């Protein structure tokens, strides 16, 4: 194969590259943006899939993000692949901010006193049983809904406009290369 690597990277190398890009964050973000722009489907489907993926990333149900995203994207006729790419909004760097924000907003919406997120919130999500975890998950779930909807709306508007502009520009570029329709065949 022409562009294949000589040595296939192992799991550890791929994990390190996923966590911290080799070249830059900007280049990685542009790579994912171009992957979304080039997906097949209507601009609505691509944008709705991306919006659902970004919105679901705000829920506290780790391990179920892709399942929830796929179900919701299927219901609203969104592109599931765009949703999977956009669900990268939730990553090890952003999760502490997302969890703290959704916890505080959920406490505020439930009318409880807001004293800040627990110090070991991330640790507690993985270590406690369901009975001990529910007092943490309830405000996080309630708070994640408006945050996820707000982020989803913003992502939808941005991606829909970007996909429409990308496809319009692409069709204009290709139209300039084609001979006119009434061009005589030789």
N, C-alpha and C positions, 0 to 999 in steps of 0.2 A: 504494500500500500504506500502511496506517495507521501502522505503527511503523518504517518504513524510514528510514534516515539520508539526509539530503539529499546529502551528499558521502560516497561510499564510501571508507573508509580504504585507503591503499596498502599495499604489502607491508611497507615500513619501519615504518609506524605500527602495523600488526598485530603485527609482530615485537616492537616496543617494549612493546606492551600484554601480549603473551605473557610477555615477560621480566620486566616490572615492571608490576603492575596499576595502573590509573588511580586507583581509590578506595582499596582496602586489600587486604592479603593475606587477612584474615579473610573479607571479602566474597567474594573469589574462591574461597576454600576452601569456603565455604557454598554457592556456586553449583555447584561440582563435586559436592558431597555431595548436593544436591537433584537434580542430573541423574542420579546413580546411584540414588537412592531411587525416582525416578519411572520407571525403566526397566521394560519389560514382561518377564515371565518369573517363574519361581518365585524365592523368596528364596534357595534354594540356587544357582540358576544365576547370579543377579546377584552373590551373595557369592563364588562360586567364580571367576567372571570377574574380579572386582576383586582377589581374592587372587592369581590367576595373573599379572595385569598388574603388581601391586606386586612380586611375587617375581621376575618376569623382568627388571624394571628393575635388579636387582642384578647381572645378568650383564654381562661386559665387552664384549659384542658389539654395539656401537653400530651403528645402522642396521638391525639385524635384530631389535630388541626387539619390534616389532609383528608381524613374521612368526612369531617364536617364540611370542609370546603367543597369537596367533590359532590356531596349531596345537595348543598345549597346552590352551587353553580349549575348542577343539572336541573334543579327546579326552576331557576330563573333563565335558563338557556344560555349560560355563560360558558366560556372556553375553560375547560378544566386544567389544561396545561398552563394557560396564563395565570390561573389561580394558584397553581403549584409554584410558579416562579415568583409571583407577588407575595406568597406566604413567607418568603424570606425576609419580610419586614420584621417578623418575629425571629430573632436570632440571639445567641448568647450575649451579645452586646446590648441589644435593646430590651430584652426581657426584664431586667431589673427596673427600668423606667416604666415599662408598660404595666408590670405588676403593681408597682407602688402607686401609679396614677389611677389604675382601675380600682385598687383597694380603697384609696382615699375618696374617689368619686362615688363608689358604691356605699361607703359609710355615710357620706353626705346625703345621698339619695334615700337611704334607709332611715335617715333621721337620727343616726347614732353619733356619738362624739367622735370627732376626727382628731386623733392624736398622732397620726402618722402611721406608716406601715410598720409591722413588726420587724425587728432587726434581722431575724433569720427567716424571712418569708420564703425565699427560694429553697432553703434547706427544709423547712417545714412542709413544703409542697411534696417533697419526695420521701420524707421520713415518717409522717404521721398517718394514723389510720383514718378511715372515712369519718368516724364520729368526731375525732379531734380536728379533722380538716375542714368540716363543714362551716364552722364559724369564720374561717378564712376564705373559703370558696364562695360563700353566699355574697358578701360585698364585692368580691372580685368579679363574679359573674354579672351582677347587677351593674357595676361600673363599666364593665367591658362592652356592654351593649351600646351606650351612646358614643363611647370612644371609637368602637369599631365602625359604627354607622357613619360617624363624621369622617374618619380616615377613608372609609370605602367611598363616600361621595366625592371627596377630593381626588382620590386615585381614579375613579371613574371618569371625572371630567378631564383630567390630565391625559389619561391613556386614550380616551375616545378622540380627543382633539389631535393627539400625536399620531394615532393610527390613521385617522382620516387624512391628515396632512401628508404623512409618509406615502400613503397609497396614491393620493392625488399627484404628488411630485413624481412618484415612480411611473404612473401612467403617462404623465407629460414627457418624461425622459424617453420612454419607449415609443411614444407617438412620434417623436422627432426622428427616430431611427427608421421607421417603417416607410416604405414607398407609398405614394398616394394610392387610394383604392382603385382608381381608374387608370392606373399605370399599365400600358400594354405589355403583355407577356411576350417573350421572345422565343 
